[in-house]
Amino acid sequence: QVQLVESGGGLVQAGGSLRLSCAASGSIFSIAVMGWHRQAPGKQRELVAAMASDGTTNYADSVKGRFTISRDNAKNTVYLQMNSLKPEDTAVYYCKAIKLGRSYWGQGTQVTVSS
């Protein structure tokens, strides 16, 4: 089992920045991918950014150049630095880990960007 706890969400004005954190615990050995998804009201959950164990990253086109995913292996934590935030970035952001073909999700953290 893998447990994921997100933090760092909040309310920010358009153009501002936030950094989300996702701390992993439990059986974290062999986690292949960690990443962030988001779900806005009335919309499907979508990938925002992901990082594989080899450091390879993948970003949604809508956030490229604005968001950066990173990790601190010593702290078993993945971060999402979000800059130049837009109202359309408003959503619940979920941390996800993939291990041995199984997905694990955090509880989500709300990000609200005001115009």
HUPERA-V207028 format. One record per residue. N is the residue number from 0. RES is the residue in one letter. SS is DSSP state (a for helix, b for strand, c for the rest). PSI is psi in whole degrees, -180 to 180 (* if undefined). D_FIRST is the distance of its C-alpha to the first C-alpha in whole Angstrom. Layout:
# HUPERA-V207028
((N;RES;SS;PSI;D_FIRST) (N;RES;SS;PSI;D_FIRST))
This chain:
# HUPERA-V207028
((0;Q;c;144;0) (1;V;b;130;4) (2;Q;b;137;7) (3;L;b;131;10) (4;V;b;118;13) (5;E;b;156;17) (6;S;b;165;20) (7;G;c;-4;24) (8;G;c;173;25) (9;G;b;-165;28) (10;L;b;132;32) (11;V;b;151;34) (12;Q;b;155;37) (13;A;c;138;37) (14;G;c;-11;38) (15;G;c;-174;35) (16;S;c;152;32) (17;L;b;154;29) (18;R;b;123;26) (19;L;b;146;22) (20;S;b;147;19) (21;C;b;111;16) (22;A;b;125;14) (23;A;b;141;10) (24;S;b;172;9) (25;G;b;-139;6) (26;S;c;77;5) (27;I;c;-6;8) (28;F;c;141;10) (29;S;c;20;11) (30;I;b;123;11) (31;A;b;-40;14) (32;V;b;140;15) (33;M;b;144;14) (34;G;b;-174;17) (35;W;b;136;19) (36;H;b;164;20) (37;R;b;155;22) (38;Q;b;118;24) (39;A;c;158;27) (40;P;c;129;29) (41;G;c;5;30) (42;K;c;162;28) (43;Q;c;155;26) (44;R;c;138;23) (45;E;b;153;23) (46;L;b;136;22) (47;V;b;-54;24) (48;A;b;150;22) (49;A;b;153;20) (50;M;b;125;20) (51;A;b;169;19) (52;S;c;-23;18) (53;D;c;4;22) (54;G;c;-7;23) (55;T;c;136;24) (56;T;b;158;24) (57;N;b;134;25) (58;Y;b;148;26) (59;A;c;146;28) (60;D;a;-33;31) (61;S;a;-16;32) (62;V;a;-4;30) (63;K;c;134;31) (64;G;c;-11;33) (65;R;c;-36;32) (66;F;b;147;28) (67;T;b;127;27) (68;I;b;140;23) (69;S;b;171;22) (70;R;b;154;20) (71;D;b;101;20) (72;N;a;-33;18) (73;A;a;-30;19) (74;K;a;1;18) (75;N;c;44;15) (76;T;b;139;16) (77;V;b;142;18) (78;Y;b;155;21) (79;L;b;107;23) (80;Q;b;121;27) (81;M;b;116;29) (82;N;c;164;32) (83;S;c;48;35) (84;L;c;146;33) (85;K;c;156;35) (86;P;a;-32;35) (87;E;a;-6;33) (88;D;a;-7;30) (89;T;c;125;30) (90;A;b;171;26) (91;V;b;128;23) (92;Y;b;129;21) (93;Y;b;136;17) (94;C;b;142;15) (95;K;b;140;13) (96;A;b;142;11) (97;I;b;122;11) (98;K;b;123;9) (99;L;c;42;11) (100;G;c;1;12) (101;R;b;141;10) (102;S;b;140;10) (103;Y;b;142;8) (104;W;b;148;11) (105;G;c;-179;12) (106;Q;c;-14;15) (107;G;c;151;18) (108;T;b;136;21) (109;Q;b;133;24) (110;V;b;123;27) (111;T;b;125;30) (112;V;b;118;33) (113;S;b;149;37) (114;S;c;*;40))
